[in-house]
């Protein structure tokens, strides 16, 4: 039986019998139970906040991985961009000299 129920029982029995010490003991058990519940709730909240921080860090790391070193800038040149560059990229690669002769 938990302290809250024990406390209520003792307080009620003390009230019925006129035993002030028993009533006070019951109230003390109820206060103890309430303090334990509050501590458990604080711990649960602390864990939830820590899990949320971990999830946020993980999400941020994954976002950085997905974006790469250039921060989301595309690494390929689209056909539209090739037209804008006017063949500049073609001059950067060596010309095709045909099949090699031995």
N, C-alpha and C positions, 0 to 999 in steps of 0.2 A: 504494500500500500504506500502511495507517495505521501510526502510530508504535508501537502495541502489538505488531503483528505483526513490524515491523522490529526492535523491541527484543528480542522473544523469539528471533528468528532470530540476531541478533548475539550474544545471551547464549549461545545453544546453540553457535554457531560458536566463540565464545571458549572455551567449556568443552571442546569437542572438540580445539581447537588449543593449549589451555593459555595463551591470551592473556587475561590478567586485565584489561587495558585495554579490550579488545573486550567482555568480559563486563560490565564496569561501564558501558560506553557503552550496551549493550543494556538494562541495568537502568534507566539514566537515561531512555532513551526510553520505557520502560514506565511509569515514574513520571510523566513528562510527559503521556502518553496518559491515565493515570488522572486526573490533575489537570484536564485538559481535559474529560473526561467528567463529572467532578463539577461543574465550572463550568457546563457545558451543562445539567446536571440542576437546579442551583440556579436558573438563568435560566428554565428551563421551569416550575419550581415558582413562581417569582416572578410570571411571566405568568399562570399559572392562578389564583393568589390575586387578582391584580388584576382578572382577568375575573370572578371570583366576586364581588368587591366591586362592580364595575360592574353586574353582574346584580342584586345585592341592592338597590343604589341605584335602579335602573330599576324593580324590582318595588315598592319603597316609594313611588316617585313615582306609579306607576300606581295603587297602592292609595289614595293620597291623592286622586287624580283621581276614582277610582270612588266614594269616600266623599263627596266634595264638601266644602264648607265646614263643614257640620254634623257631620262625622265619622261618616257612615253613618246618620244620623237620616233617616227617610223624609220626603220633601218633600210628600207628598200625605196627605190625610185619608181614612182608610178609612171604609166604611159604619158599621162598629162604632164608630169614634171620633166620627162625625157624630151618632150616637145619644147618646153620652156628652156631647157638647157641647150638646145640647138646642136646636139651632137658633141658637146664638150666631153661627155663621159666616154664616147667612142674613141676620142684621141688619147684617153688615158690608158687604154689597153693596147697591147702590142698588136700590130696588124697580122692578119692570117696570111702566112707565106706558102700555104699549100702543103702537100705531103712532103715529108722529109726524104731526102735521097741518101742512100748509103754510099 
